Amino acid sequence: MARGKSSKRTMEDYLNSKEQAQVEQSHESDKTSEALMHSSDEDEQSITSTKKGRGPACPIRIWGSRNRLKLQFNDFMQPIGKTSIKFSTQLDIMARNGSLVPLTYESWNDVPEENKNAIWHEVQDNTDSPLEFRKNCLEKVANTWRSWKHTLKVHYEKHKDDEDILTRVPDKRVQDEQWSILVRYWNEVEVKRIAKTNAENRKQKTICHRTGCKSFANVRHKRENKGLPTDRASVWLTAYYKRAGARSNEDTKEFALRLQNELSQIPESEQTAEVREKIFKKVIGDEKRGRVLTYGHGPSFKDVFGKISNVRQILQYGEHKKR
């Protein structure tokens, strides 16, 4: 499934190429194409849309009117404050719009620039967002788009042996034709192999935050307003562990206890932001490339930690960039 960086491919392109290969193989073995045409006709049958679950989120009332939503941003161009959660929900609605962002692209990189520009123009028309926010905005939409596809994939996996259920669209926000393509695509042997590998990788992630729809930017913003520390150790404990009445899984508890134990060995008067960051990095270990834990989408390590000042830090930063 490898291809050049400049090519944009949909799932339908992949399926068409597979079908073409099957046709060629059929000719070589003197098989007739009648069975293939019959299969194609079945694939193109219409699907009845149904609604399941709690239903879609409600859009912002002023969206699409002449009034523009006023947004507040932090230093990393992340929305914060009262309007940010509603705005985030609106971006989620856009990400699940099959006309705006079709589900049939294999990856976000395959989504054409014209679609991404349409998303950004809609945001600009309805908010006072500066141009500098475009990157983070599209990254947020991309993340929701991937999650939306995953939700639909879970439904497919649950009913993959029941053709009758799979012929019905699981959510009214999904277009009939796109659902048909998704089902055919997910049923491909090579796609199943890749999905199995990805599923195994996801199992390794056992520590999940408990902030709900509140972003890390807002968690940090709220702590700032209360005069509380905003170092990564403090924000992590708030987002992942410290929540009244909330239950954490064993891995999260273990990590939290290790972090708290390390911090307890340092007198509070000596717990500067730098010291707490050092302890946090010691406990957390290697981090995912391109993402700064507890900062959410957008900020890079360079954005957060600024100019690297000493040789050891430069080497550590360089090693991180190579991974």
C-alpha positions as CSV (number, residue, x, y, z in Angstrom):
1,M,0.0,0.0,0.0
2,A,3.1,2.2,-0.2
3,R,2.9,5.2,-2.5
4,G,4.6,8.5,-3.4
5,K,4.2,11.4,-1.0
6,S,2.5,13.6,-3.5
7,S,-0.3,11.2,-4.4
8,K,-3.7,11.4,-2.8
9,R,-5.6,8.2,-2.6
10,T,-9.1,7.3,-1.4
11,M,-10.2,3.9,-0.2
12,E,-12.2,3.7,-3.4
13,D,-9.0,4.1,-5.4
14,Y,-7.5,1.2,-3.5
15,L,-10.6,-1.0,-4.0
16,N,-10.7,-0.1,-7.7
17,S,-7.0,-1.1,-8.1
18,K,-7.7,-4.4,-6.3
19,E,-10.7,-5.1,-8.6
20,Q,-8.7,-4.3,-11.7
21,A,-6.0,-6.8,-10.6
22,Q,-8.7,-9.4,-10.0
23,V,-10.1,-8.7,-13.5
24,E,-6.7,-9.1,-15.1
25,Q,-6.1,-12.3,-13.1
26,S,-9.5,-13.6,-14.2
27,H,-8.6,-13.0,-17.9
28,E,-5.3,-14.9,-17.5
29,S,-7.1,-17.9,-16.0
30,D,-9.9,-17.8,-18.6
31,K,-12.5,-17.0,-16.1
32,T,-15.6,-15.0,-17.0
33,S,-16.2,-11.5,-15.6
34,E,-19.9,-12.2,-14.9
35,A,-19.3,-13.1,-11.3
36,L,-17.2,-10.0,-10.8
37,M,-19.8,-7.7,-12.3
38,H,-22.5,-9.3,-10.0
39,S,-20.3,-8.6,-7.0
40,S,-19.8,-5.0,-8.1
41,D,-23.6,-4.5,-8.4
42,E,-24.1,-5.8,-4.9
43,D,-21.4,-3.4,-3.6
44,E,-23.2,-0.4,-5.1
45,Q,-26.6,-1.1,-3.6
46,S,-28.1,1.7,-1.5
47,I,-27.9,1.6,2.3
48,T,-30.7,2.7,4.6
49,S,-29.5,5.3,7.1
50,T,-30.4,4.7,10.7
51,K,-29.7,6.5,13.9
52,K,-28.1,4.9,17.0
53,G,-26.5,6.1,20.2
54,R,-27.1,9.4,21.9
55,G,-27.2,11.4,18.7
56,P,-25.0,14.1,17.3
57,A,-23.8,17.2,19.2
58,C,-25.6,20.5,18.7
59,P,-23.8,23.2,16.7
60,I,-23.1,26.7,18.0
61,R,-26.3,28.8,17.6
62,I,-24.6,31.8,15.9
63,W,-22.6,29.5,13.5
64,G,-23.5,30.5,10.0
65,S,-24.9,33.9,11.0
66,R,-23.2,37.3,10.7
67,N,-22.1,37.1,14.3
68,R,-18.6,35.8,14.8
69,L,-17.6,33.8,17.9
70,K,-14.9,35.5,20.0
71,L,-12.1,33.2,21.0
72,Q,-9.3,33.4,23.6
73,F,-6.0,31.8,22.9
74,N,-3.0,30.9,25.0
75,D,0.7,31.4,24.0
76,F,0.6,28.2,21.9
77,M,-2.4,29.3,19.8
78,Q,-4.7,26.9,21.7
79,P,-8.3,28.0,22.4
80,I,-9.0,28.5,26.1
81,G,-11.8,30.0,28.2
82,K,-15.6,29.9,28.2
83,T,-16.1,29.7,24.4
84,S,-13.4,27.1,23.7
85,I,-15.4,24.0,24.6
86,K,-18.4,25.0,22.4
87,F,-15.9,25.8,19.6
88,S,-14.2,22.5,20.0
89,T,-17.6,20.8,19.7
90,Q,-18.3,22.7,16.5
91,L,-15.0,21.5,15.0
92,D,-16.0,18.0,16.0
93,I,-19.2,18.4,14.0
94,M,-17.3,19.6,11.0
95,A,-14.9,16.7,11.2
96,R,-17.8,14.3,11.1
97,N,-19.4,16.0,8.1
98,G,-18.9,13.5,5.2
99,S,-19.4,16.2,2.6
100,L,-16.7,18.4,4.1
101,V,-14.3,15.6,5.1
102,P,-15.1,12.3,3.4
103,L,-14.4,9.2,5.4
104,T,-13.1,7.4,2.3
105,Y,-9.6,8.8,2.4
106,E,-7.0,6.4,3.8
107,S,-5.3,9.0,5.9
108,W,-5.6,12.6,6.8
109,N,-2.6,13.3,4.5
110,D,-4.7,12.1,1.6
111,V,-7.5,14.7,2.3
112,P,-7.1,17.3,-0.4
113,E,-6.0,20.8,0.5
114,E,-9.2,22.3,-0.9
115,N,-11.2,20.4,1.8
116,K,-8.8,21.6,4.5
117,N,-9.0,25.1,3.1
118,A,-12.8,24.9,3.2
119,I,-12.7,23.9,6.9
120,W,-10.4,26.8,7.7
121,H,-12.5,29.3,5.7
122,E,-15.6,28.3,7.6
123,V,-13.8,28.8,10.9
124,Q,-12.6,32.2,9.7
125,D,-16.1,33.2,8.6
126,N,-17.6,32.3,12.0
127,T,-14.9,33.3,14.5
128,D,-12.2,35.9,15.1
129,S,-9.4,33.2,14.8
130,P,-6.0,34.6,13.6
131,L,-4.2,32.9,10.7
132,E,-1.6,31.5,13.3
133,F,-4.4,29.2,14.6
134,R,-4.9,27.4,11.2
135,K,-2.3,24.6,12.0
136,N,-3.8,23.7,15.4
137,C,-7.3,24.0,14.1
138,L,-6.8,21.5,11.3
139,E,-4.9,19.2,13.7
140,K,-7.9,19.2,16.0
141,V,-10.2,18.3,13.1
142,A,-7.9,15.6,11.9
143,N,-7.8,14.0,15.3
144,T,-11.6,13.9,15.5
145,W,-11.9,12.6,12.0
146,R,-9.6,9.7,12.9
147,S,-11.5,9.0,16.1
148,W,-14.8,9.1,14.1
149,K,-13.5,6.5,11.7
150,H,-12.3,4.4,14.6
151,T,-15.8,4.5,16.2
152,L,-17.3,3.3,12.9
153,K,-14.6,0.6,12.6
154,V,-15.5,-0.7,16.1
155,H,-19.1,-1.1,14.9
156,Y,-17.9,-2.9,11.8
157,E,-15.7,-5.3,13.8
158,K,-18.6,-6.0,16.2
159,H,-20.9,-7.0,13.3
160,K,-18.4,-8.1,10.6
161,D,-20.0,-11.5,10.3
162,D,-23.5,-10.1,10.0
163,E,-24.0,-8.9,6.4
164,D,-27.5,-7.7,7.1
165,I,-26.4,-5.3,9.8
166,L,-23.4,-4.1,7.7
167,T,-25.7,-3.1,4.9
168,R,-27.3,-0.5,7.1
169,V,-25.5,2.8,7.9
170,P,-24.8,2.9,11.7
171,D,-25.2,6.7,12.1
172,K,-27.2,9.2,10.1
173,R,-24.1,11.4,9.8
174,V,-22.5,8.8,7.6
175,Q,-23.3,8.9,3.9
176,D,-24.6,5.7,2.4
177,E,-22.0,5.5,-0.4
178,Q,-19.1,6.2,2.0
179,W,-20.3,3.5,4.4
180,S,-20.4,1.0,1.6
181,I,-16.8,1.8,0.6
182,L,-15.6,1.6,4.2
183,V,-17.1,-1.9,4.7
184,R,-15.6,-3.1,1.4
185,Y,-12.2,-1.6,2.3
186,W,-12.1,-2.9,5.9
187,N,-12.9,-6.4,4.5
188,E,-9.7,-6.5,2.4
189,V,-7.1,-9.0,3.7
190,E,-4.2,-6.5,3.6
191,V,-6.2,-3.9,5.4
192,K,-7.2,-6.4,8.1
193,R,-3.5,-7.3,8.6
194,I,-2.5,-3.6,9.1
195,A,-5.5,-3.1,11.4
196,K,-4.5,-6.0,13.5
197,T,-1.0,-4.5,14.0
198,N,-2.4,-1.1,14.9
199,A,-4.8,-2.7,17.4
200,E,-1.9,-4.4,19.1
201,N,0.0,-1.1,19.3
202,R,-3.1,0.6,20.8
203,K,-3.3,-2.0,23.6
204,Q,0.1,-0.7,24.8
205,K,-1.6,2.6,25.8
206,T,-3.1,1.9,29.2
207,I,-2.9,5.4,30.7
208,C,-5.7,7.7,29.6
209,H,-6.7,11.2,30.9
210,R,-10.0,11.8,32.6
211,T,-10.7,15.4,31.6
212,G,-13.6,14.7,29.3
213,C,-14.2,17.5,26.8
214,K,-11.9,19.8,28.7
215,S,-8.6,20.3,26.8
216,F,-5.2,20.3,28.5
217,A,-4.9,23.9,27.5
218,N,-8.0,24.6,29.7
219,V,-6.8,22.5,32.5
220,R,-3.6,24.5,32.6
221,H,-5.5,27.8,32.1
222,K,-7.8,27.0,35.1
223,R,-4.8,26.2,37.3
224,E,-3.1,29.5,36.3
225,N,-6.2,31.4,37.2
226,K,-6.2,29.8,40.6
227,G,-2.6,30.5,41.1
228,L,-1.7,26.8,41.1
229,P,1.5,25.3,39.6
230,T,1.3,24.5,35.9
231,D,4.3,22.3,35.5
232,R,3.8,19.0,33.7
233,A,3.8,16.9,36.9
234,S,1.0,19.0,38.4
235,V,-1.1,19.1,35.2
236,W,-0.7,15.4,34.7
237,L,-1.9,14.5,38.2
238,T,-4.9,16.8,37.7
239,A,-5.8,15.4,34.3
240,Y,-5.1,11.8,34.8
241,Y,-5.4,11.1,38.5
242,K,-6.7,13.8,40.8
243,R,-10.4,13.8,40.4
244,A,-12.9,13.4,43.2
245,G,-14.7,10.1,43.0
246,A,-13.0,9.1,39.8
247,R,-11.5,5.7,39.4
248,S,-8.2,5.1,37.7
249,N,-6.9,1.9,36.2
250,E,-3.9,0.1,37.8
251,D,-1.3,1.5,35.4
252,T,-2.4,5.0,36.0
253,K,-2.4,4.5,39.8
254,E,1.1,3.0,39.6
255,F,2.5,5.8,37.5
256,A,0.8,8.4,39.8
257,L,2.2,6.8,43.0
258,R,5.7,6.7,41.4
259,L,5.5,10.3,40.5
260,Q,4.2,11.3,43.9
261,N,6.8,9.2,45.7
262,E,9.6,10.9,43.7
263,L,8.2,14.3,44.4
264,S,7.8,13.6,48.1
265,Q,11.6,13.0,48.4
266,I,12.2,16.6,47.5
267,P,11.4,19.4,50.1
268,E,8.6,21.6,48.8
269,S,10.8,24.6,49.1
270,E,13.2,23.1,46.6
271,Q,10.5,21.9,44.1
272,T,11.0,24.5,41.4
273,A,9.4,24.0,38.0
274,E,12.7,22.8,36.7
275,V,13.1,20.2,39.4
276,R,9.5,18.9,39.0
277,E,10.0,18.7,35.2
278,K,13.2,16.6,35.8
279,I,11.3,14.2,38.0
280,F,8.4,14.0,35.6
281,K,10.7,13.1,32.7
282,K,12.4,10.5,34.9
283,V,9.1,8.8,35.7
284,I,7.5,9.1,32.3
285,G,10.5,8.0,30.3
286,D,10.6,8.3,26.5
287,E,7.8,10.4,25.0
288,K,6.0,10.1,21.7
289,R,7.7,12.1,18.9
290,G,6.1,15.4,18.1
291,R,3.9,15.6,21.1
292,V,4.5,17.1,24.5
293,L,2.6,15.3,27.2
294,T,0.0,17.4,29.0
295,Y,0.1,20.1,26.4
296,G,-2.3,18.6,23.9
297,H,-2.3,19.3,20.1
298,G,-0.1,22.0,18.8
299,P,3.0,22.8,20.9
300,S,6.3,21.1,20.1
301,F,9.1,20.5,22.6
302,K,10.9,23.6,21.2
303,D,7.7,25.7,21.7
304,V,7.3,24.5,25.3
305,F,10.9,24.4,26.6
306,G,12.4,27.2,24.4
307,K,16.0,27.6,23.4
308,I,18.2,24.7,24.6
309,S,20.9,26.2,26.8
310,N,23.5,23.5,27.6
311,V,25.3,20.7,25.7
312,R,23.6,17.9,27.6
313,Q,20.2,19.2,26.8
314,I,21.2,19.8,23.2
315,L,22.2,16.2,22.9
316,Q,19.1,14.9,24.6
317,Y,16.9,17.1,22.3
318,G,18.8,15.9,19.3
319,E,18.3,12.3,20.2
320,H,14.6,12.9,20.7
321,K,14.4,14.5,17.2
322,K,16.0,11.5,15.6
323,R,13.5,9.0,17.1
